[in-house]
């Protein structure tokens, strides 16, 4: 009954096999590892967990949103090559360490904002109709846990004049 979101990449194939052999279902994400992590922290989402390898910046952005929603996140650093590891070590990062949420985001005064470019489970993508562009964003405030959807309209001809 557990649904686990995983970024659909070759380097996550063994992880997907392990998840499925344990009896859990997977939702493969073509892209959107940040959205997958946020969905896992939202009570109305069907996704229970988001697991796998992704980018470090995306992990920190996700941690801001997950913390604001009252969820949990952990991460380890997995450098792509020796030069990435060397740069990380010079910056004081630990590679044999599990980073907890408060290690990634120490404050509870965070904002997470995402605007859809393409359609996804978190927000709709950009739409264009009759000279108007429509966007949808989600805003999560850490201090209060408030989640808001923001819908915006932009008239194209105003930018062309």
C-alpha positions, 0 to 999 in steps of 0.5 A, spaced: 500 500 500 506 504 500 507 508 494 514 511 493 516 516 488 523 515 484 526 519 479 526 515 473 534 515 471 538 509 470 542 510 476 536 509 480 534 502 477 537 498 483 533 502 488 527 501 484 528 493 484 529 493 491 523 497 492 518 493 488 521 487 491 519 489 498 512 490 495 511 497 495 509 500 488 513 506 485 511 512 481 516 514 476 518 521 475 520 523 468 523 529 472 520 533 478 524 530 484 523 537 488 515 536 486 516 528 488 519 530 495 513 536 496 508 531 494 510 526 499 510 531 505 503 533 503 497 529 506 492 530 500 498 526 496 497 519 494 505 519 494 508 516 501 515 517 500 520 520 495 527 516 494 533 516 490 538 520 487 538 527 485 541 534 485 544 537 491 541 544 490 534 540 489 535 537 495 536 543 499 530 546 496 525 540 497 528 540 504 525 547 505 518 545 502 518 539 506 520 542 513 515 547 512 509 542 511 512 538 517 515 532 513 521 529 514 527 529 509 534 525 510 540 526 505 547 523 503 552 526 498 553 522 492 558 526 488 558 524 480 566 524 480 572 525 484 573 532 482 566 534 485 568 530 491 574 534 492 570 540 491 565 538 497 570 536 501 574 543 501 567 546 502 567 542 509 561 537 506 561 530 509 560 524 504 559 518 510 554 522 513 546 522 513 544 529 513 538 530 517 533 536 515 535 541 520 542 540 517 540 542 511 535 547 513 536 550 520 531 555 520 523 554 520 522 561 517 522 559 510 518 560 503 518 555 498 515 557 491 514 553 485 511 556 478 509 550 473 512 550 467 510 544 464 504 540 467 505 536 474 502 533 480 504 539 484 502 545 479 499 546 472 504 548 467 504 555 463 498 556 458 496 561 453 489 563 450 487 569 447 493 573 448 493 571 455 499 567 459 496 563 465 501 561 470 500 557 477 504 557 483 504 554 490 507 558 496 509 554 502 511 558 508 515 555 514 513 559 520 505 558 519 505 551 514 500 555 510 500 553 503 497 557 498 496 556 490 497 563 486 494 564 479 496 569 475 494 572 468 499 576 463 497 580 457 502 578 452 501 584 448 503 589 454 510 586 453 511 587 446 509 594 446 
